[in-house]
Amino acid sequence: MLLDKDITLFNSSSPVQIAEQSAPKYTVFHGDCLEGMKRIEDATAGLVITDPPYNLGRFMQKRNAGVFRMRKNHFVSSGWDDLEYEEWDAKMRAFLADSYRVLRPDGAMIIFMSLMKLESLIAAAQSAGFYYKTVGIWHKTNPIPRNMNRTFVNSTEAWVYFVKGGPSGVFNNEGKVIHDFFEGSLTPGSEKKFGPHPTQKPLKLISHFVKVLSNPGDLVVDPFMGSGTSGVACLNLDRRFFGIELDKSYVDVAFNRLKAGIRL
Ligand SMILES: C[S@@+](CC[C@H](N)C(=O)[O-])C[C@H]1O[C@@H](n2cnc3c(N)ncnc32)[C@H](O)[C@@H]1O
């Protein structure tokens, strides 16, 4: 169990401001990411790692895809997954500008994204001031074999690595070659015991980036934290954490995962 002083739950009416050294170790903010990020002072974070909505809701709906029906109870009413492209792009640009502002000069950012949206994400991040480093792939070893007799089974998601100052920042490779490719299974059931989230990322995947791209004691920010996987990675790796989530049921999952001090 974490101590009460180590974890705090805020919402948009809480008068909270996070500075580098005064922050509680783990902060969970219930509200919109743009509102939550305003609470973080300039140049305080070592890493922004996040998995924003890919805004594929309307695309899926037009195709009447099974995956749309599967997701509709979760995302169409929840935040940035069902917007016109222009609106999503404007919101992403506002979020990227704030990510740039809260990062220290040597800070880094990892954003997960659908492969279809990579070009617009990179352009938006570059206009916010980020230095683009690379695109990498998460290969899922056990994807759901949807439409396996009609097409290639979707088993990949992209992540994009940026740094604020460019061309380099913290990179804890410990002398080893690290490929731009991560292979691992979908999130195991053992990581979902505090409640379901439809796109929960595996802890191993998120921990990999937290370990390589930040140092112990750094503040790590996840503006779309979902079930709080990035927070649990910070707990295990001794980083501080500020996570934001719009949907209260996911805020509760994240808070309870952290509160239990769960190390899985
Ligand atoms: C792809 S999921 C993140 C999953 C997370 N990586 C995990 O492991 O659980 C994106 C999350 O962003 C949340 N979200 C959508 N719009 C938001 C907004 N404007 N502000 C904060 N969170 C938002 C959704 O409710 C969803 O939980």
The ligand as an ORCA input file, in Angstrom:
! r2SCAN-3c Opt
* xyz 0 1
  C      -5.721      4.749    -25.481
  S      -6.351      5.071    -23.898
  C      -4.927      5.008    -22.841
  C      -4.692      3.648    -22.244
  C      -3.508      3.600    -21.284
  N      -2.253      3.678    -21.982
  C      -3.529      2.333    -20.419
  O      -2.552      1.558    -20.427
  O      -4.546      2.103    -19.752
  C      -6.698      6.777    -24.009
  C      -7.410      7.346    -22.820
  O      -7.562      8.755    -23.000
  C      -8.756      9.155    -22.341
  N      -9.129     10.474    -22.879
  C      -9.794     10.757    -24.013
  N      -9.894     12.086    -24.180
  C      -9.272     12.663    -23.111
  C      -9.025     14.006    -22.722
  N      -9.465     15.017    -23.455
  N      -8.339     14.244    -21.586
  C      -7.893     13.196    -20.816
  N      -8.104     11.900    -21.129
  C      -8.779     11.631    -22.277
  C      -9.738      8.018    -22.663
  O     -10.812      7.978    -21.724
  C      -8.813      6.793    -22.578
  O      -8.862      6.179    -21.305
*
